Amino acid sequence: MKNLKIDINVDLGEGIGNESQLMPYISSCNIACGGHTGDANTMRKVVKLAKKHNVKIGAHPSFPDKENFGRIPMEIPSVVLFKSIKKQIRDLLSVLKEEHARLHHIKPHGALYNLATVDEKTAKIIIEVIKCIALPVKLYVPYNSVIANVAIQNNIPIVYEAFADRNYNDDLTLVSRDKSNAIIDNDVALFNHIYRMVSTEKVKAISGSEIAIKANTFCIHGDNLEAVNLVKSLRINLETKGIHIS
């Protein structure tokens, strides 16, 4: 495992206020851009911090649903969803232009991310937005997902993502947040979870089964109450194993 490099990403600009504490330990961030939360001021704050710490910047568009923090699927017309996602990314791009920074990637948020994993219609809407924006950005996607396949078909560069602080079902979907075992908030359990994925390309599902998975970037949610401590501990433990964050 020596000299291996992985990316650690965190969702930021979501009102938690821990961005300055997290930035020194991560390598990319996903900035909320108005769908589930966030505005020009919060985006600008995170962009400035990302530049200071040389952290890659990503857009984190969501269903337009601040009331439910973008965590419940919405039944809205495709054209409405397309316009909303496009506007969210454009709003972040405006801030990036003002701050002389660049967009590295796009990662959908919450229910939009989960739905695009299994639903081709939703996946195609996201891909069409990226094609419309016409910038050389990467798309963070789950391994063996519908959106990954649609992106590949459309020549959109992808980065496989897995979740460091979430448990998995046998079909590689995330355990619902309604379940008590959905979130990993113990630093030892989190390290073991991610190290297994990195070293064996398998994830241990809640059933006990080990399922094939590939990932180059690993997410810790910024609204996890233990996020700062988890990221600090994870970085130390990974580097002890010769795995570097980059």
HELIX and SHEET records of a PDB file:
HELIX    1   1 GLU A   19  LEU A   22  1                                   4    
HELIX    2   2 MET A   23  TYR A   25  5                                   3    
HELIX    3   3 ALA A   40  LYS A   52  1                                  13    
HELIX    4   4 SER A   78  GLU A   98  1                                  21    
HELIX    5   5 GLY A  110  VAL A  118  1                                   9    
HELIX    6   6 GLU A  120  ILE A  133  1                                  14    
HELIX    7   7 VAL A  146  GLN A  153  1                                   8    
HELIX    8   8 ASP A  187  THR A  200  1                                  14    
HELIX    9   9 ALA A  227  THR A  240  1                                  14    
SHEET    1   A 8 ILE A 243  ILE A 245  0                                        
SHEET    2   A 8 LEU A   4  LEU A  12  1                                        
SHEET    3   A 8 SER A  28  ALA A  32  1                                        
SHEET    4   A 8 LYS A  56  HIS A  60  1                                        
SHEET    5   A 8 HIS A 105  ILE A 106  1                                        
SHEET    6   A 8 LYS A 138  PRO A 142  1                                        
SHEET    7   A 8 ILE A 158  PHE A 163  1                                        
SHEET    8   A 8 THR A 217  ILE A 220  1                                        
SHEET    1   B 2 LYS A 202  LYS A 204  0                                        
SHEET    2   B 2 GLU A 210  ALA A 212 -1                                        
END                                                                             
